[in-house]
């Protein structure tokens, strides 16, 4: 059963956008955590 007909390029592009936002969000959270740890009151 070939799945070429079911492969929608729009869905693939949406997945890439979701992946990009996901990685971007992870980096933002990581930078905020590092900032909070390094600037925590002693």
PDBQT receptor file of N, H, CA, C and O in Angstrom, charges set to zero:
ATOM      1  N   UNK A   1       0.848  -1.198   0.000  1.00  0.00    +0.000 N 
ATOM      2  CA  UNK A   1       0.000   0.000   0.000  1.00  0.00    +0.000 C 
ATOM      3  C   UNK A   1       0.881   1.245   0.000  1.00  0.00    +0.000 C 
ATOM      4  O   UNK A   1       1.452   1.597   1.032  1.00  0.00    +0.000 OA
ATOM      5  N   UNK A   2       0.995   1.910  -1.139  1.00  0.00    +0.000 N 
ATOM      6  H   UNK A   2       0.531   1.623  -1.977  1.00  0.00    +0.000 HD
ATOM      7  CA  UNK A   2       1.796   3.144  -1.193  1.00  0.00    +0.000 C 
ATOM      8  C   UNK A   2       1.082   4.282  -0.477  1.00  0.00    +0.000 C 
ATOM      9  O   UNK A   2      -0.122   4.479  -0.643  1.00  0.00    +0.000 OA
ATOM     10  N   UNK A   3       1.835   5.023   0.317  1.00  0.00    +0.000 N 
ATOM     11  H   UNK A   3       2.813   4.863   0.452  1.00  0.00    +0.000 HD
ATOM     12  CA  UNK A   3       1.243   6.136   1.071  1.00  0.00    +0.000 C 
ATOM     13  C   UNK A   3       1.606   7.482   0.454  1.00  0.00    +0.000 C 
ATOM     14  O   UNK A   3       1.517   8.517   1.114  1.00  0.00    +0.000 OA
ATOM     15  N   UNK A   4       2.019   7.467  -0.823  1.00  0.00    +0.000 N 
ATOM     16  H   UNK A   4       2.092   6.627  -1.360  1.00  0.00    +0.000 HD
ATOM     17  CA  UNK A   4       2.424   8.726  -1.452  1.00  0.00    +0.000 C 
ATOM     18  C   UNK A   4       1.232   9.676  -1.567  1.00  0.00    +0.000 C 
ATOM     19  O   UNK A   4       1.382  10.887  -1.404  1.00  0.00    +0.000 OA
ATOM     20  N   UNK A   5       0.050   9.128  -1.846  1.00  0.00    +0.000 N 
ATOM     21  H   UNK A   5      -0.072   8.144  -1.978  1.00  0.00    +0.000 HD
ATOM     22  CA  UNK A   5      -1.121   9.985  -2.010  1.00  0.00    +0.000 C 
ATOM     23  C   UNK A   5      -1.545  10.624  -0.702  1.00  0.00    +0.000 C 
ATOM     24  O   UNK A   5      -2.086  11.729  -0.692  1.00  0.00    +0.000 OA
ATOM     25  N   UNK A   6      -1.296   9.922   0.417  1.00  0.00    +0.000 N 
ATOM     26  H   UNK A   6      -0.856   9.024   0.409  1.00  0.00    +0.000 HD
ATOM     27  CA  UNK A   6      -1.714  10.464   1.711  1.00  0.00    +0.000 C 
ATOM     28  C   UNK A   6      -0.725  11.484   2.252  1.00  0.00    +0.000 C 
ATOM     29  O   UNK A   6      -1.061  12.242   3.162  1.00  0.00    +0.000 OA
ATOM     30  N   UNK A   7       0.479  11.516   1.714  1.00  0.00    +0.000 N 
ATOM     31  H   UNK A   7       0.751  10.900   0.975  1.00  0.00    +0.000 HD
ATOM     32  CA  UNK A   7       1.494  12.439   2.241  1.00  0.00    +0.000 C 
ATOM     33  C   UNK A   7       1.155  13.868   1.822  1.00  0.00    +0.000 C 
ATOM     34  O   UNK A   7       1.236  14.212   0.643  1.00  0.00    +0.000 OA
ATOM     35  N   UNK A   8       0.781  14.682   2.776  1.00  0.00    +0.000 N 
ATOM     36  H   UNK A   8       0.715  14.403   3.734  1.00  0.00    +0.000 HD
ATOM     37  CA  UNK A   8       0.409  16.068   2.472  1.00  0.00    +0.000 C 
ATOM     38  C   UNK A   8       1.568  16.991   2.838  1.00  0.00    +0.000 C 
ATOM     39  O   UNK A   8       1.977  17.031   3.999  1.00  0.00    +0.000 OA
ATOM     40  N   UNK A   9       2.100  17.728   1.876  1.00  0.00    +0.000 N 
ATOM     41  H   UNK A   9       1.768  17.696   0.934  1.00  0.00    +0.000 HD
ATOM     42  CA  UNK A   9       3.238  18.617   2.199  1.00  0.00    +0.000 C 
ATOM     43  C   UNK A   9       2.867  19.678   3.218  1.00  0.00    +0.000 C 
ATOM     44  O   UNK A   9       3.728  20.155   3.958  1.00  0.00    +0.000 OA
ATOM     45  N   UNK A  10       1.578  20.057   3.267  1.00  0.00    +0.000 N 
ATOM     46  H   UNK A  10       0.879  19.669   2.666  1.00  0.00    +0.000 HD
ATOM     47  CA  UNK A  10       1.168  21.069   4.242  1.00  0.00    +0.000 C 
ATOM     48  C   UNK A  10       1.346  20.529   5.664  1.00  0.00    +0.000 C 
ATOM     49  O   UNK A  10       1.812  21.248   6.548  1.00  0.00    +0.000 OA
ATOM     50  N   UNK A  11       0.979  19.274   5.881  1.00  0.00    +0.000 N 
ATOM     51  H   UNK A  11       0.600  18.690   5.163  1.00  0.00    +0.000 HD
ATOM     52  CA  UNK A  11       1.133  18.694   7.219  1.00  0.00    +0.000 C 
ATOM     53  C   UNK A  11       2.608  18.625   7.601  1.00  0.00    +0.000 C 
ATOM     54  O   UNK A  11       2.976  18.875   8.749  1.00  0.00    +0.000 OA
ATOM     55  N   UNK A  12       3.454  18.281   6.614  1.00  0.00    +0.000 N 
ATOM     56  H   UNK A  12       3.155  18.078   5.682  1.00  0.00    +0.000 HD
ATOM     57  CA  UNK A  12       4.889  18.186   6.908  1.00  0.00    +0.000 C 
ATOM     58  C   UNK A  12       5.442  19.562   7.279  1.00  0.00    +0.000 C 
ATOM     59  O   UNK A  12       6.246  19.680   8.204  1.00  0.00    +0.000 OA
ATOM     60  N   UNK A  13       5.008  20.611   6.554  1.00  0.00    +0.000 N 
ATOM     61  H   UNK A  13       4.355  20.515   5.803  1.00  0.00    +0.000 HD
ATOM     62  CA  UNK A  13       5.482  21.961   6.875  1.00  0.00    +0.000 C 
ATOM     63  C   UNK A  13       4.999  22.362   8.270  1.00  0.00    +0.000 C 
ATOM     64  O   UNK A  13       5.737  22.980   9.038  1.00  0.00    +0.000 OA
ATOM     65  N   UNK A  14       3.757  22.007   8.588  1.00  0.00    +0.000 N 
ATOM     66  H   UNK A  14       3.157  21.506   7.965  1.00  0.00    +0.000 HD
ATOM     67  CA  UNK A  14       3.238  22.346   9.917  1.00  0.00    +0.000 C 
ATOM     68  C   UNK A  14       4.053  21.641  10.994  1.00  0.00    +0.000 C 
ATOM     69  O   UNK A  14       4.314  22.210  12.054  1.00  0.00    +0.000 OA
ATOM     70  N   UNK A  15       4.459  20.387  10.717  1.00  0.00    +0.000 N 
ATOM     71  H   UNK A  15       4.247  19.925   9.856  1.00  0.00    +0.000 HD
ATOM     72  CA  UNK A  15       5.271  19.655  11.685  1.00  0.00    +0.000 C 
ATOM     73  C   UNK A  15       6.602  20.360  11.898  1.00  0.00    +0.000 C 
ATOM     74  O   UNK A  15       7.085  20.462  13.026  1.00  0.00    +0.000 OA
ATOM     75  N   UNK A  16       7.199  20.851  10.799  1.00  0.00    +0.000 N 
ATOM     76  H   UNK A  16       6.807  20.768   9.883  1.00  0.00    +0.000 HD
ATOM     77  CA  UNK A  16       8.485  21.544  10.936  1.00  0.00    +0.000 C 
ATOM     78  C   UNK A  16       8.319  22.832  11.750  1.00  0.00    +0.000 C 
ATOM     79  O   UNK A  16       9.183  23.166  12.561  1.00  0.00    +0.000 OA
ATOM     80  N   UNK A  17       7.213  23.556  11.539  1.00  0.00    +0.000 N 
ATOM     81  H   UNK A  17       6.511  23.285  10.880  1.00  0.00    +0.000 HD
ATOM     82  CA  UNK A  17       6.957  24.767  12.331  1.00  0.00    +0.000 C 
ATOM     83  C   UNK A  17       6.821  24.405  13.803  1.00  0.00    +0.000 C 
ATOM     84  O   UNK A  17       7.366  25.083  14.674  1.00  0.00    +0.000 OA
ATOM     85  N   UNK A  18       6.074  23.305  14.077  1.00  0.00    +0.000 N 
ATOM     86  H   UNK A  18       5.631  22.754  13.370  1.00  0.00    +0.000 HD
ATOM     87  CA  UNK A  18       5.896  22.879  15.468  1.00  0.00    +0.000 C 
ATOM     88  C   UNK A  18       7.235  22.496  16.075  1.00  0.00    +0.000 C 
ATOM     89  O   UNK A  18       7.515  22.831  17.226  1.00  0.00    +0.000 OA
ATOM     90  N   UNK A  19       8.072  21.788  15.302  1.00  0.00    +0.000 N 
ATOM     91  H   UNK A  19       7.844  21.516  14.367  1.00  0.00    +0.000 HD
ATOM     92  CA  UNK A  19       9.382  21.378  15.811  1.00  0.00    +0.000 C 
ATOM     93  C   UNK A  19      10.244  22.605  16.099  1.00  0.00    +0.000 C 
ATOM     94  O   UNK A  19      10.950  22.647  17.107  1.00  0.00    +0.000 OA
ATOM     95  N   UNK A  20      10.188  23.601  15.216  1.00  0.00    +0.000 N 
ATOM     96  H   UNK A  20       9.615  23.567  14.398  1.00  0.00    +0.000 HD
ATOM     97  CA  UNK A  20      10.973  24.821  15.414  1.00  0.00    +0.000 C 
ATOM     98  C   UNK A  20      10.547  25.560  16.682  1.00  0.00    +0.000 C 
ATOM     99  O   UNK A  20      11.385  25.973  17.483  1.00  0.00    +0.000 OA
ATOM    100  N   UNK A  21       9.239  25.720  16.851  1.00  0.00    +0.000 N 
ATOM    101  H   UNK A  21       8.558  25.384  16.199  1.00  0.00    +0.000 HD
ATOM    102  CA  UNK A  21       8.756  26.409  18.047  1.00  0.00    +0.000 C 
ATOM    103  C   UNK A  21       9.085  25.612  19.306  1.00  0.00    +0.000 C 
ATOM    104  O   UNK A  21       9.379  26.188  20.354  1.00  0.00    +0.000 OA
ATOM    105  N   UNK A  22       9.034  24.266  19.197  1.00  0.00    +0.000 N 
ATOM    106  H   UNK A  22       8.795  23.798  18.346  1.00  0.00    +0.000 HD
ATOM    107  CA  UNK A  22       9.340  23.406  20.347  1.00  0.00    +0.000 C 
ATOM    108  C   UNK A  22      10.786  23.600  20.784  1.00  0.00    +0.000 C 
ATOM    109  O   UNK A  22      11.060  23.789  21.969  1.00  0.00    +0.000 OA
ATOM    110  N   UNK A  23      11.720  23.553  19.817  1.00  0.00    +0.000 N 
ATOM    111  H   UNK A  23      11.497  23.399  18.854  1.00  0.00    +0.000 HD
ATOM    112  CA  UNK A  23      13.136  23.729  20.159  1.00  0.00    +0.000 C 
ATOM    113  C   UNK A  23      13.384  25.140  20.682  1.00  0.00    +0.000 C 
ATOM    114  O   UNK A  23      14.154  25.327  21.624  1.00  0.00    +0.000 OA
ATOM    115  N   UNK A  24      12.731  26.141  20.069  1.00  0.00    +0.000 N 
ATOM    116  H   UNK A  24      12.106  25.990  19.304  1.00  0.00    +0.000 HD
ATOM    117  CA  UNK A  24      12.896  27.523  20.516  1.00  0.00    +0.000 C 
ATOM    118  C   UNK A  24      12.430  27.674  21.964  1.00  0.00    +0.000 C 
ATOM    119  O   UNK A  24      13.095  28.319  22.775  1.00  0.00    +0.000 OA
ATOM    120  N   UNK A  25      11.282  27.074  22.279  1.00  0.00    +0.000 N 
ATOM    121  H   UNK A  25      10.742  26.550  21.621  1.00  0.00    +0.000 HD
ATOM    122  CA  UNK A  25      10.759  27.159  23.642  1.00  0.00    +0.000 C 
ATOM    123  C   UNK A  25      11.684  26.486  24.646  1.00  0.00    +0.000 C 
ATOM    124  O   UNK A  25      11.873  26.989  25.753  1.00  0.00    +0.000 OA
ATOM    125  N   UNK A  26      12.263  25.349  24.262  1.00  0.00    +0.000 N 
ATOM    126  H   UNK A  26      12.110  24.941  23.362  1.00  0.00    +0.000 HD
ATOM    127  CA  UNK A  26      13.186  24.647  25.169  1.00  0.00    +0.000 C 
ATOM    128  C   UNK A  26      14.394  25.531  25.469  1.00  0.00    +0.000 C 
ATOM    129  O   UNK A  26      14.845  25.602  26.612  1.00  0.00    +0.000 OA
ATOM    130  N   UNK A  27      14.917  26.206  24.445  1.00  0.00    +0.000 N 
ATOM    131  H   UNK A  27      14.551  26.148  23.516  1.00  0.00    +0.000 HD
ATOM    132  CA  UNK A  27      16.076  27.070  24.673  1.00  0.00    +0.000 C 
ATOM    133  C   UNK A  27      15.703  28.245  25.575  1.00  0.00    +0.000 C 
ATOM    134  O   UNK A  27      16.486  28.629  26.444  1.00  0.00    +0.000 OA
ATOM    135  N   UNK A  28      14.521  28.815  25.377  1.00  0.00    +0.000 N 
ATOM    136  H   UNK A  28      13.885  28.502  24.672  1.00  0.00    +0.000 HD
ATOM    137  CA  UNK A  28      14.093  29.930  26.228  1.00  0.00    +0.000 C 
ATOM    138  C   UNK A  28      14.008  29.469  27.686  1.00  0.00    +0.000 C 
ATOM    139  O   UNK A  28      14.484  30.159  28.587  1.00  0.00    +0.000 OA
ATOM    140  N   UNK A  29      13.400  28.302  27.913  1.00  0.00    +0.000 N 
ATOM    141  H   UNK A  29      13.013  27.742  27.181  1.00  0.00    +0.000 HD
ATOM    142  CA  UNK A  29      13.275  27.786  29.284  1.00  0.00    +0.000 C 
ATOM    143  C   UNK A  29      14.657  27.526  29.877  1.00  0.00    +0.000 C 
ATOM    144  O   UNK A  29      14.900  27.824  31.047  1.00  0.00    +0.000 OA
ATOM    145  N   UNK A  30      15.560  26.970  29.074  1.00  0.00    +0.000 N 
ATOM    146  H   UNK A  30      15.362  26.727  28.124  1.00  0.00    +0.000 HD
ATOM    147  CA  UNK A  30      16.901  26.666  29.574  1.00  0.00    +0.000 C 
ATOM    148  C   UNK A  30      17.631  27.948  29.969  1.00  0.00    +0.000 C 
ATOM    149  O   UNK A  30      18.273  28.001  31.018  1.00  0.00    +0.000 OA
ATOM    150  N   UNK A  31      17.530  28.989  29.121  1.00  0.00    +0.000 N 
ATOM    151  H   UNK A  31      17.008  28.945  28.269  1.00  0.00    +0.000 HD
ATOM    152  CA  UNK A  31      18.211  30.247  29.449  1.00  0.00    +0.000 C 
ATOM    153  C   UNK A  31      17.618  30.877  30.701  1.00  0.00    +0.000 C 
ATOM    154  O   UNK A  31      18.351  31.425  31.524  1.00  0.00    +0.000 OA
ATOM    155  N   UNK A  32      16.298  30.805  30.854  1.00  0.00    +0.000 N 
ATOM    156  H   UNK A  32      15.703  30.360  30.185  1.00  0.00    +0.000 HD
ATOM    157  CA  UNK A  32      15.658  31.372  32.047  1.00  0.00    +0.000 C 
ATOM    158  C   UNK A  32      16.106  30.612  33.294  1.00  0.00    +0.000 C 
ATOM    159  O   UNK A  32      16.376  31.219  34.330  1.00  0.00    +0.000 OA
ATOM    160  N   UNK A  33      16.185  29.287  33.195  1.00  0.00    +0.000 N 
ATOM    161  H   UNK A  33      15.966  28.793  32.354  1.00  0.00    +0.000 HD
ATOM    162  CA  UNK A  33      16.628  28.487  34.346  1.00  0.00    +0.000 C 
ATOM    163  C   UNK A  33      18.069  28.822  34.707  1.00  0.00    +0.000 C 
ATOM    164  O   UNK A  33      18.388  28.991  35.884  1.00  0.00    +0.000 OA
ATOM    165  N   UNK A  34      18.945  28.919  33.705  1.00  0.00    +0.000 N 
ATOM    166  H   UNK A  34      18.686  28.782  32.749  1.00  0.00    +0.000 HD
ATOM    167  CA  UNK A  34      20.352  29.246  33.973  1.00  0.00    +0.000 C 
ATOM    168  C   UNK A  34      20.450  30.640  34.597  1.00  0.00    +0.000 C 
ATOM    169  O   UNK A  34      21.213  30.850  35.540  1.00  0.00    +0.000 OA
ATOM    170  N   UNK A  35      19.673  31.592  34.066  1.00  0.00    +0.000 N 
ATOM    171  H   UNK A  35      19.053  31.421  33.300  1.00  0.00    +0.000 HD
ATOM    172  CA  UNK A  35      19.689  32.948  34.614  1.00  0.00    +0.000 C 
ATOM    173  C   UNK A  35      19.224  32.940  36.075  1.00  0.00    +0.000 C 
ATOM    174  O   UNK A  35      19.815  33.612  36.921  1.00  0.00    +0.000 OA
ATOM    175  N   UNK A  36      18.173  32.185  36.364  1.00  0.00    +0.000 N 
ATOM    176  H   UNK A  36      17.694  31.639  35.677  1.00  0.00    +0.000 HD
ATOM    177  CA  UNK A  36      17.656  32.133  37.733  1.00  0.00    +0.000 C 
ATOM    178  C   UNK A  36      18.681  31.495  38.670  1.00  0.00    +0.000 C 
ATOM    179  O   UNK A  36      18.837  31.940  39.806  1.00  0.00    +0.000 OA
ATOM    180  N   UNK A  37      19.371  30.468  38.212  1.00  0.00    +0.000 N 
ATOM    181  H   UNK A  37      19.244  30.106  37.288  1.00  0.00    +0.000 HD
ATOM    182  CA  UNK A  37      20.347  29.792  39.072  1.00  0.00    +0.000 C 
ATOM    183  C   UNK A  37      21.560  30.685  39.310  1.00  0.00    +0.000 C 
ATOM    184  O   UNK A  37      22.052  30.779  40.434  1.00  0.00    +0.000 OA
ATOM    185  N   UNK A  38      22.042  31.339  38.260  1.00  0.00    +0.000 N 
ATOM    186  H   UNK A  38      21.643  31.263  37.346  1.00  0.00    +0.000 HD
ATOM    187  CA  UNK A  38      23.258  32.148  38.404  1.00  0.00    +0.000 C 
ATOM    188  C   UNK A  38      22.970  33.453  39.142  1.00  0.00    +0.000 C 
ATOM    189  O   UNK A  38      23.877  34.019  39.753  1.00  0.00    +0.000 OA
ATOM    190  N   UNK A  39      21.732  33.944  39.100  1.00  0.00    +0.000 N 
ATOM    191  H   UNK A  39      20.996  33.484  38.604  1.00  0.00    +0.000 HD
ATOM    192  CA  UNK A  39      21.403  35.202  39.765  1.00  0.00    +0.000 C 
ATOM    193  C   UNK A  39      20.565  34.970  41.025  1.00  0.00    +0.000 C 
ATOM    194  O   UNK A  39      19.900  35.885  41.509  1.00  0.00    +0.000 OA
ATOM    195  N   UNK A  40      20.600  33.759  41.544  1.00  0.00    +0.000 N 
ATOM    196  H   UNK A  40      21.141  33.016  41.151  1.00  0.00    +0.000 HD
ATOM    197  CA  UNK A  40      19.822  33.478  42.753  1.00  0.00    +0.000 C 
ATOM    198  C   UNK A  40      20.476  34.174  43.949  1.00  0.00    +0.000 C 
ATOM    199  O   UNK A  40      21.701  34.192  44.064  1.00  0.00    +0.000 OA
ATOM    200  N   UNK A  41      19.656  34.747  44.844  1.00  0.00    +0.000 N 
ATOM    201  H   UNK A  41      18.660  34.732  44.751  1.00  0.00    +0.000 HD
ATOM    202  CA  UNK A  41      20.230  35.387  46.036  1.00  0.00    +0.000 C 
ATOM    203  C   UNK A  41      20.901  34.355  46.926  1.00  0.00    +0.000 C 
ATOM    204  O   UNK A  41      20.344  33.292  47.200  1.00  0.00    +0.000 OA
ATOM    205  N   UNK A  42      22.089  34.682  47.366  1.00  0.00    +0.000 N 
ATOM    206  H   UNK A  42      22.541  35.546  47.144  1.00  0.00    +0.000 HD
ATOM    207  CA  UNK A  42      22.844  33.732  48.192  1.00  0.00    +0.000 C 
ATOM    208  C   UNK A  42      22.307  33.758  49.630  1.00  0.00    +0.000 C 
ATOM    209  O   UNK A  42      22.806  33.030  50.489  1.00  0.00    +0.000 OA
TER     210      UNK A  42
